[in-house]
Amino acid sequence: MVRKIILLFILVSNLFMLSCYTTRVDAPQGLDKDVILGTTNDLCFDIETNRVHYLLWGLVPIGNTSSEKIIAEKQITKVKVKTQADFLDGLLRCVGLMFTSGIYAGSESQTIQSCK
């Protein structure tokens, strides 16, 4: 009986770690060339990596998650945005869940890539 309760607790706890994280990919206005999204088969190079923090179970980003400024500065014409969570992101999510009940939802790494 105790094993079933522990297993149920672990399963329910994992559901709390699921969140909705948003990343905006915006093309800047006024560029000479069109900006298109890269595909999975394109050869891409990392341009910049940001750590984005979120509130309310990942629904509200803290800061700007848009790629518009970086695309304009670097004059990227073919772009891909990769999001991933590493160990630190998972740790921040757990701390946010334990101490803020999900109000602080942790972070996620966002990498902007230029593709050929």
N, C-alpha and C positions, 0 to 999 in steps of 0.2 A: 504494500500500500504506500509506504514512504517513497519507494522508487518511482511509482506512478506520479506522485505529487511533485517530486523533484523534476521528472521528465516534463510534466505539464508546465511547471514554472519556467523551465529552460525554453520550451517552445513559445510560450506567451512572451517571455523576455525578448526573444529574437524578433517577434512581430513588432515590438516597440522600436527596434533598430532600423526598420524600414522607413524611408522618408521620400519626399518628392523634392528633388534638387533641380533647379532651373539654371540654364545657361543661355544667354541671348547671343546669337550670331547676327550682327547687323552690318550691312555694307554702308560705308560712309557716303555721304552725299557729295557730289561735285568732283568725283574722280574722273580722269580721262578714260579709264578702262573699266569694263564691267568686272565685278567680283563674283566668282563662282565657287561653289563648294567642291572640295576634293572628294574623291571616292576612296574606297579601301585599297584599291590597286595602285593609287598614285604614290610616287616617291615623295615623302614630305620630310621637312626639317623643322625642329623645334625653334620657335622664335622667342616665346616668352611663357613662363609658367607662373601662375598666381594661385594662392590659396584663398578660397572664398568661404566665408563663414555664413551660417544660416540660423534663422530663428523659426519658431513655431513649426517644428517637425520638418524643416526643410522648405517650407512654403515661402519664406521671406528672406531674400539674400541681404547680408549686411555689406554695403558697398556696391560698386558697379560690376556686374557680371558680363557686360557687353564687350564685344571684341572690336567695336567700331574705331576707337581711338588708335589701337595698335595696327589695325589694317591700314588706316590712313597714314600713319607715321612711316611704316615700313613699305608702303606702296605694294602690298600683296594683292595679286590678281586671282590666285587660286588658294583657298584657305580651308583648313580642317581644324576643328576644335575637339580636343580629346579631354574627357573628364575621367578621373580615376580617384579611388580612395586607397590610401596606403595605411600603414600601421598607426601613424600619428592621427590620421583622420578617424580611424576606428576608436582610438583611445579618447579623442575629444568627444566623439558621439556618446561613448559610455559615460564619461564624466558629465556631459550635459544631461543625459537621461537620469543619472543617479541624483544629481544635485539640483536640477531645474525641472525635472519631470518632462523633458522634451521641449521646453521653451527655447533653450539653446540646443540646436540640433547638430552641432559639430561643424566640420569643414569638408572640403573636397578640393582636389587639385585640378586646375583647368590649364591646359597647355594649348597655345595657339601655334599652329604649324603652317608653313608656307610650302605649297606643293608645286612640282614641276609638271 
